[in-house]
């Protein structure tokens, strides 16, 4: 009986050691991963979107700076033009800007149609014979991908292509 208890205790200690080693390994690799991500430098300028329905835009990159205005639309495209620690200086379609916390921004992309006229959303790049729907100026759409001079977008439930030159929220070289 005594031998059985010692053996059980020994096996339990072995299991606990394995669990401890696994936890230490997971903790060490996750901290390395987080450190690598935080040091990654993304290009400036770059386009992102507003993550929440209400986002404060401040005059400077600290919480103590006054709120100059508030974004009230989730998914609105903005351009990051500067960074300071966890703060991003942004500007919107109207070239108005300020500082927001990085946590209020999303890497998801959206665009704004900048044509003064109604434009067709077409089924494939350059094929104006297959029009999906007509798009009104200043409509906001989700950006799916770009190929050469064309971008595929999702506007409400309509998916198709628009010439890149008619979109704000994407760079010519993308």
C-alpha positions in Angstrom: 0.0 0.0 0.0 2.8 2.4 0.9 4.6 1.7 -2.4 1.3 2.4 -4.3 0.9 5.8 -2.6 4.5 6.7 -3.4 4.1 5.7 -7.0 0.9 7.8 -7.3 2.6 10.8 -5.8 5.6 10.3 -8.1 3.4 10.1 -11.2 1.4 13.2 -10.1 4.6 15.2 -9.7 5.8 14.1 -13.1 2.5 15.3 -14.7 2.7 18.6 -12.8 6.3 19.1 -14.0 5.2 18.5 -17.6 2.4 21.0 -17.2 4.7 23.5 -15.6 7.2 23.1 -18.4 4.5 23.5 -21.1 3.1 26.7 -19.3 6.6 28.2 -19.1 7.2 27.5 -22.8 3.9 29.0 -23.8 4.5 32.1 -21.7 8.0 32.6 -23.1 7.0 32.2 -26.7 3.9 34.4 -26.4 5.9 37.2 -24.8 8.5 37.0 -27.7 5.6 37.1 -30.2 4.1 40.1 -28.6 7.4 41.9 -28.4 8.0 41.2 -32.1 4.6 42.6 -33.1 4.9 45.7 -31.0 8.2 46.5 -32.7 6.9 46.1 -36.2 6.9 49.4 -38.0 4.0 49.9 -40.4 4.3 52.4 -43.2 3.2 56.0 -42.8 1.0 57.2 -44.4 -1.4 54.3 -44.5 -5.2 53.9 -44.6 -7.3 52.3 -41.8 -10.8 52.7 -40.5 -12.5 53.9 -37.4 -13.3 51.0 -35.1 -16.2 52.3 -33.1 -19.3 54.5 -33.5 -17.8 57.2 -31.3 -14.1 58.1 -31.4 -12.7 61.2 -29.8 -10.2 63.2 -32.0 -7.8 65.2 -29.8 -5.6 68.1 -30.4 -2.5 66.1 -29.2 -1.3 62.6 -28.5 -2.3 62.4 -24.8 -5.6 61.9 -22.9 -5.2 65.3 -21.3 -5.5 67.1 -24.7 -8.9 68.5 -25.4 -11.3 66.7 -27.7 -11.5 68.7 -30.9 -14.3 66.6 -32.5 -15.8 63.1 -32.5 -16.1 60.5 -35.2 -19.7 59.1 -35.1 -19.4 56.5 -37.8 -17.8 53.1 -37.5 -15.9 52.0 -40.6 -15.1 55.5 -41.8 -11.8 55.5 -43.7 -9.0 57.7 -42.4 -5.3 58.1 -43.2 -2.6 57.8 -40.5 -0.1 60.5 -41.1 2.0 60.3 -37.9 2.5 58.2 -34.8 3.5 58.9 -31.3 3.6 55.9 -28.9 0.1 54.5 -28.9 -1.4 57.5 -30.6 -2.1 58.0 -34.3 -2.5 61.4 -36.1 -5.2 60.9 -38.7 -7.0 62.9 -41.3 -10.3 62.1 -43.0 -11.8 62.6 -46.5 -12.2 66.3 -45.8 -8.6 66.6 -44.7 -9.6 67.3 -41.1 -7.6 65.5 -38.5 -6.2 65.1 -35.1 -4.9 62.4 -32.7 -6.7 59.2 -31.7 -5.6 56.2 -29.7 -4.5 53.3 -31.8 -7.1 51.0 -30.1 -9.8 53.1 -31.8 -8.6 52.1 -35.3 -9.0 49.0 -37.4 -6.8 47.6 -40.1 -10.0 46.8 -42.1 -10.2 49.0 -45.2 -13.0 51.1 -46.7 -13.1 53.7 -49.4 -15.2 56.7 -50.4 -16.4 57.2 -54.0 -15.0 60.6 -55.0 -16.6 61.0 -58.4 -19.0 64.0 -58.8 -21.3 61.8 -60.9 -23.0 58.5 -60.5 -20.5 55.7 -61.4 -21.2 52.1 -62.4 -20.1 49.2 -60.2 -19.0 46.6 -62.8 -18.7 42.9 -62.5 -15.1 42.7 -63.9 -12.4 45.3 -64.4 -12.9 47.4 -67.5 -16.1 45.5 -68.6 -18.7 48.3 -68.7 -21.2 45.9 -70.4 -21.9 44.1 -67.1 -23.0 46.8 -64.6 -23.9 45.5 -61.2 -25.4 48.7 -59.8 -25.0 52.5 -60.1 -23.1 54.2 -57.2 -23.8 57.6 -55.8 -21.0 60.1 -55.1 -19.5 59.9 -51.6 -20.8 56.4 -50.9 -18.7 54.4 -48.4 -17.8 50.8 -49.5 -15.6 48.1 -48.0 -12.3 47.6 -49.9 -11.8 43.9 -50.9 -8.7 44.0 -53.1 -7.0 46.0 -55.9 -5.5 44.9 -59.2 -3.6 47.5 -61.3 -6.0 50.4 -61.8 -9.1 48.7 -60.4 -10.4 47.9 -56.9 -13.0 45.4 -55.9 -15.4 46.8 -53.4 -18.5 45.7 -51.4 -21.1 48.5 -51.3 -24.0 47.4 -49.1 -24.7 43.9 -50.6 -23.3 44.7 -54.1 -19.8 43.4 -55.0 -17.9 44.7 -58.1 -15.1 46.8 -59.5 -14.4 50.5 -59.6 -11.5 52.4 -61.2 -9.0 53.2 -58.4 -8.9 56.9 -59.5 -12.5 57.3 -58.2 -11.7 56.1 -54.7 -10.4 57.9 -51.6 -8.8 55.4 -49.2 -6.4 53.6 -51.5 -3.1 54.7 -52.9 -2.3 54.6 -56.6 0.6 52.1 -56.1 -1.5 49.6 -54.2 
